[in-house]
Amino acid sequence: MTAALQNYHARMQRVLDHIDRHLDDDLDLDRLSSVAAFSKFHFHRQFAAAFGLSVHRYIQLARMKRASYRLAYVDAQSITEIAMDAGYDAPDAFARAFRQRFGQSPSSFRKSPDWEPWLAAFGPLDNARSKLMKIFTADDVTIRDVPTTKVAIMEHRGDPATLGATIQRFIAWRKGAGLHPRTNPTFNVWRPGRNPASTADYSTDLCVGTDQPIEANGEEIKAGEIPGGRCAVLRIVGYTDNLEPAALYLYRDWLPTSGEEARDFPIYCQRLSFFPEVPEHETVAELFLPLK
């Protein structure tokens, strides 16, 4: 039964990966059912039963999420181009759909996104993807000696629903400073604790590796470092927005049975590839748990 269930999940995962890789294509039922090797007469019901939303709805949300990321983070692409890539024949149709879902026009979102309704709108998409969440094992964890890394830090303090705005400012600042992700590594450091009782107590640092003098250019940027030493490292491939399940595995399952003891520095991640530069199922992050 376990092998059969794993096989079923693997076939469904192929469908999600295919959708993410071919968002610009005509994703019809015949093609998707063929990818999963399921009968086209039953596939749409199987998909809805597995993920809690229809194939059509899933594709709509995936395309709209990519569009919203491009609006917020990719200045070089016009709204018309983004609308066409999202599957709309005209910018007006895209604008109506966007406003209906997020309460903002695409141009308004590009200038000043309201991230709270954005998070709510993509709840069904995140829930669907969590249905096939990877099960981690001890074989997925390696212990690595990492060097000390000097970083520039932009702090985010407060409601995680506003984190998107801090990320926008961080991206704009590092672009101006010439600190490209291909040459300067990107880190998130989560200050205690990751899920505080009050959203006002949420705290994370957005960091970029650099040993150059830091010019704040009007932003609240400070110098710091991620200390070197032994770390348990868990590599996550695909859908790296929510790393909480991976962190939970390290703390709840791996650490108590490893014989190791955590060091006095927060858990952090290095982001190795980014959506929408790559499809979401190809994004990569490494989670570091510092050890004594």
C-alpha positions in Angstrom: 0.0 0.0 0.0 2.8 2.4 0.9 4.6 1.8 -2.5 1.3 2.2 -4.4 0.6 5.5 -2.6 4.2 6.8 -3.2 3.7 5.9 -6.9 0.4 7.7 -7.1 2.0 10.8 -5.4 4.9 10.7 -7.8 2.6 10.7 -10.8 0.7 13.7 -9.3 4.0 15.5 -8.6 5.0 15.0 -12.3 1.8 16.9 -13.2 2.6 19.9 -10.9 6.2 20.0 -12.2 4.9 19.9 -15.8 2.5 22.8 -15.1 5.2 24.9 -13.5 7.6 24.2 -16.4 5.0 24.9 -19.1 3.0 27.8 -17.8 3.2 29.5 -21.2 1.8 26.5 -23.0 -1.7 25.2 -23.6 -2.1 23.0 -20.6 -5.1 20.9 -21.7 -6.6 17.9 -19.9 -5.4 15.4 -22.4 -1.8 16.4 -22.0 -1.8 16.6 -18.2 -3.6 13.3 -17.8 -1.0 11.8 -20.2 1.9 13.2 -18.0 0.3 11.5 -15.0 -0.5 8.3 -16.9 -4.1 8.6 -15.8 -7.3 8.2 -17.8 -8.5 11.6 -19.0 -12.0 10.7 -18.1 -11.1 10.6 -14.4 -8.0 12.8 -14.1 -9.8 16.0 -13.3 -11.6 14.4 -10.4 -8.5 12.7 -9.2 -6.6 16.0 -9.3 -9.4 17.8 -7.4 -9.5 15.0 -4.8 -5.7 15.1 -4.3 -5.3 18.9 -4.2 -8.6 20.4 -3.1 -9.0 22.5 -6.3 -9.5 21.9 -10.0 -6.8 21.7 -12.5 -8.0 24.9 -14.2 -8.0 26.7 -10.9 -4.5 25.5 -10.0 -3.2 26.7 -13.4 -4.9 30.1 -13.0 -3.3 30.6 -9.6 0.1 29.4 -10.7 0.1 31.8 -13.7 -1.2 34.6 -11.5 1.5 34.0 -8.9 4.2 34.2 -11.5 2.7 37.4 -12.9 2.5 39.0 -9.5 6.2 38.2 -8.8 7.2 39.7 -12.1 5.2 42.8 -11.4 6.8 43.2 -8.0 10.3 42.2 -8.7 11.0 42.4 -12.5 10.9 46.0 -13.6 12.2 45.3 -17.1 9.0 43.4 -18.1 6.0 45.5 -19.1 2.5 44.8 -17.8 1.3 43.9 -21.3 4.0 41.2 -21.5 3.2 39.9 -18.1 -0.5 39.8 -19.0 0.2 37.8 -22.2 2.5 35.4 -20.3 -0.3 34.8 -17.8 -2.6 33.6 -20.5 -4.7 36.7 -21.1 -5.5 38.0 -24.6 -5.6 41.6 -23.5 -4.2 43.7 -20.7 -7.7 44.9 -19.7 -8.8 41.3 -19.0 -5.7 40.7 -17.0 -6.3 43.9 -15.0 -9.9 43.0 -14.2 -8.9 39.5 -13.0 -5.9 40.9 -11.0 -8.0 43.5 -9.3 -10.8 41.0 -8.5 -8.3 38.7 -6.8 -6.0 41.2 -5.1 -8.0 44.4 -4.8 -5.4 46.4 -6.7 -4.7 47.1 -10.4 -1.5 45.6 -11.8 0.1 49.1 -12.0 -0.8 49.9 -8.5 0.5 46.5 -7.3 3.8 47.2 -9.1 4.2 50.5 -7.4 3.1 49.5 -3.9 1.9 45.9 -3.4 -0.6 45.1 -0.6 0.8 41.7 0.4 -1.9 40.7 2.9 -4.7 39.9 0.3 -1.9 38.5 -1.9 -1.1 35.9 0.7 -4.7 35.1 1.2 -5.3 34.6 -2.5 -2.6 32.1 -2.8 -3.6 30.0 0.2 -5.3 27.4 -1.9 -2.2 27.0 -4.1 0.1 26.6 -1.1 -2.3 24.1 0.4 -2.4 22.1 -2.8 1.3 21.9 -3.0 1.6 20.9 0.7 -0.4 17.8 -0.1 2.7 16.3 -1.7 5.2 17.7 0.8 8.5 15.9 0.7 9.1 13.5 3.6 12.6 14.1 4.9 14.9 11.4 6.3 18.3 11.4 8.0 19.9 10.7 4.7 18.9 14.1 3.5 20.9 15.8 6.2 24.7 16.4 5.9 27.0 17.9 8.4 29.2 20.6 6.9 31.9 22.9 8.1 31.0 26.4 6.8 33.2 29.5 6.6 32.3 32.7 8.3 30.5 35.0 5.9 30.4 38.8 6.2 27.0 40.1 5.2 25.0 43.3 4.7 21.7 43.0 6.6 18.2 44.5 6.2 16.1 43.6 9.2 12.4 42.7 9.0 10.5 43.1 12.2 6.8 42.7 12.6 3.9 41.0 10.7 5.2 38.5 8.2 2.4 39.6 5.9 4.5 42.7 5.2 7.7 40.8 4.5 7.1 41.1 0.8 7.6 44.9 1.0 10.9 44.4 2.9 12.0 42.0 0.2 11.2 44.5 -2.5 13.3 47.2 -0.7 16.1 44.6 -0.2 16.2 43.7 -3.8 16.2 47.3 -5.0 19.0 48.1 -2.5 21.2 45.2 -3.5 20.7 46.0 -7.2 21.9 49.6 -6.6 24.8 48.2 -4.6 25.8 45.9 -7.5 25.4 42.8 -5.3 23.9 40.3 -7.7 22.7 36.9 -6.5 25.1 35.1 -8.9 28.1 36.7 -7.3 26.9 37.5 -3.7 25.1 34.8 -1.8 21.6 35.4 -0.3 20.7 34.4 3.2 17.6 34.5 5.5 18.3 34.4 9.2 15.3 33.7 11.4 15.5 35.3 14.8 13.8 33.5 17.8 11.2 32.3 17.2 10.1 31.4 13.8 6.4 31.3 14.7 5.9 33.7 17.6 2.6 34.0 19.4 2.2 37.6 18.1 2.9 38.5 14.5 4.4 41.7 15.8 7.2 39.6 17.3 8.1 38.0 13.9 11.8 38.7 13.1 14.0 37.8 10.2 17.1 39.2 8.6 17.6 39.5 4.9 21.3 39.2 4.1 23.7 39.4 1.2 27.2 38.2 1.4 29.8 41.0 0.9 33.0 42.1 2.4 32.8 45.5 0.7 32.1 48.7 2.6 28.4 49.1 2.9 26.6 52.2 1.5 23.1 52.3 2.9 21.7 54.7 0.3 18.8 55.7 2.5 18.0 52.2 3.7 18.6 50.8 7.2 21.4 48.5 6.3 24.0 47.2 8.8 27.1 45.0 8.6 27.2 41.7 10.3 28.3 38.1 9.8 27.1 34.6 9.7 29.6 32.7 11.9 31.4 29.7 10.5 31.4 26.3 12.1 29.7 22.9 11.9 26.1 22.9 10.6 23.5 20.3 9.8 22.4 21.1 6.3 19.1 20.2 4.7 18.7 20.9 1.0 15.2 21.7 -0.3 14.4 21.6 -3.9 11.1 23.0 -5.1 8.5 25.3 -3.5 10.8 27.0 -1.1 8.5 29.7 0.0 7.6 27.7 3.2 10.6 26.2 4.8 8.9 25.6 8.2 8.3 21.8 7.5 12.0 21.4 6.8 13.0 23.3 10.0 10.5 21.3 12.0 12.1 18.1 10.7 15.5 19.2 11.8 14.4 20.2 15.3 11.8 17.6 16.0 13.2 14.5 14.2 16.8 14.8 13.3 18.4 16.7 16.2 17.1 14.5 19.1 18.4 11.3 17.5 21.6 12.7 16.1 23.6 13.0 19.3 24.4 16.6 18.2 23.7 19.9 20.1 22.6 23.1 18.6 25.0 26.1 18.7 24.0 29.5 19.9 23.1 31.0 16.5 19.7 31.0 14.8 18.7 28.6 12.0 19.2 30.2 8.6 18.9 29.4 4.9 20.9 30.2 1.8 18.7 30.7 -1.3 20.5 29.2 -4.3 17.9 29.9 -7.0 14.9 32.1 -7.3 11.3 32.2 -8.6 10.4 33.5 -11.2 13.9 33.2 -12.7 13.4 29.4 -12.5 10.1 27.5 -12.3 8.9 27.1 -8.7 9.6 23.3 -8.6 13.3 24.1 -9.5 14.0 26.6 -6.7 16.6 25.5 -4.3 17.4 26.5 -0.7 19.7 25.0 1.9 18.7 25.1 5.6 21.5 25.4 8.1 21.2 24.4 11.8 24.4 25.5 13.6 25.9 22.8 15.7 28.5 22.8 18.6 
